[in-house]
Amino acid sequence: MTPLLEARDVRVQVGDVEILHGADLTVHQGELVAIVGPNGAGKSTLSRAVSGLQRPSGGEVRWSGTPLSELRGRKLARLRAFVPQRAPVPAGVTVRDAVALGRSPHIKPLQRATRGDHDAVERALERTGVREFADRRLTTLSGGELQRVQIAVGLAQEAPVLIADEPTSHLDLGATATVAKLLRGLVDDGLSVILVVHDLALAAAVADTVVVMADGRSAATGPPREVLTPDRLSEVWRVDAALDERGALHVNWLDRGPARR
Amino acid sequence: MALGAVHVPLADIWGSLTGTAEEGPLRQIIVELRLPRTVSAILVGASLGVAGALLQGALGNPLASPDVIGVTGGAGFGAMLTLLVWPSAIALLPVGALAFGLVAAAIVFSIGWSGPHAGSIGRVILAGIAISALFGAATTSLMVAYSDRVQSAIFWLAGGLTSEGWSSLKVVWPYMLVGMVLALGLMRPLDRLALGDDVAASLGGRPRAIRLTAAIAAALLASSAAALAGLLGFLGLVIPHLVRLAGGTSSHRFVVPASAVAGAALLLAGDTLARVILAPVELPVGPLMVVLGVPLFLWLLREAV
């Protein structure tokens, strides 16, 4: 089966500086792939490059077999939805209005939204649990509620792959758990999700596949337990840490006694 | 159209417009003076309102107005060049203002949309401020060099409509039309852009291209407005805010058309007041609009949550 996304040796240059030196990423249908790595390792850059938000300077990206360079605008928007880390919050716009904008790849210019578009918006509101405040304005929402609205915008796009760039990095524990459950639930329903995330315990808990980024390269790819080994945590994050069998991350914060048991 | 230094009864206005009235001074006042002036007021007000709404949306900045992309500075320079250096060519005043307004905007865009951060809001705004300053300095230099003729330029700089008939309108209407058509097409893309560049790109839009198109449309509209009525930039800044505060939404599908209507209505009312208050003396509309607009704006600001 052709993977939904296949990216090989992706490179990104900003000005004269190459910030991504060759990263691979493959996503199949119904798979949750977590991209982890230290700050500045190129996690977000990789997710933006495969999404077409940042132009790759080298390598190959294919969406359902079609090269990214041949996919423009609305066509690409029907293959993948990108949920940014933090977006501006326009005044006076309601949750439903914002989510309705997610349908724009399906509505031709000068055309009106159809019944099908309205239904898709309602489904996205329902699935993300934001329907109860669908008529409230974005400016009145909490960070966790806003993040779910962002995901709803992406869902309304009805693309087979949802790419979320650190959706939980500024959320509290409860809101993080809600988003984690939501994303995992979407994958169990058959969607594919690329999750850029700092929290290794979270990545290990929800992901089918983990891609470890280090120094602008993809350093390892595989199931969480095989990839997030104490040796790799030490090598990539320079920290003495280990994931236990229940998914908790033990860190030897002050180098007093071993984290590994 | 009835109000002014000479009162014209409504029946005569209707007669003049439909062509049933007899030839005479009243008919002449209506068809050759007041009708073009009324049409100009509506078009200028609508253009400035829409230009401001487009720029504030495209640059995501509530302080954006036609000043920001250099149009006001360029148009001012173009007008001063005609008025002060070649006063005999005063008929070319709207052409000069329009041309230099567009030239200034073109310079701003060519700087703003180049380099590694092409099309970023900060880059565009900084380029606009720099180019505006340059044209402002050039205008001031002209005024110093031709200080004996500055008197004739004051009214234009203050901003105001004139009763000069249809000639200026004939020059600028195609530019206004293109600007307005672009504005209509930009309403949905600007709503997507309001959710951020990433969301707009996720939805298949091209944030930089949307921003550039909106800025071009705003430059066309604001330059045309300056050609007709001098420097009324304040309208472009304030009208979209009035509309947003009064309407309680910043959705461009509301703000863009509502700014057109509100701009047209405000300028028409302001111009009528300016002609009537001290008739037959005409007050400059620009300062009058500011005097009327600021209290209204402050009141709405206070009412808004």
Interface residues (C-beta under 8 A of the other chain):
Chain A: V14 G15 S51 G52 L53 R72 G73 R74 K75 L76 A77 R80 A81 F82 V83 P84 A87 P88 P90 A91 G92 V93 D97 A98 L101 G102 S104 P105 P109 Q150 V153 G154 Q157 D165
Chain B: G60 P116 G185 R188 D191 R192 A194 L195 G196 D198 V199 A201 S202 L203 G204 G205 R206 R244 G247 G248 T249 S250 S251
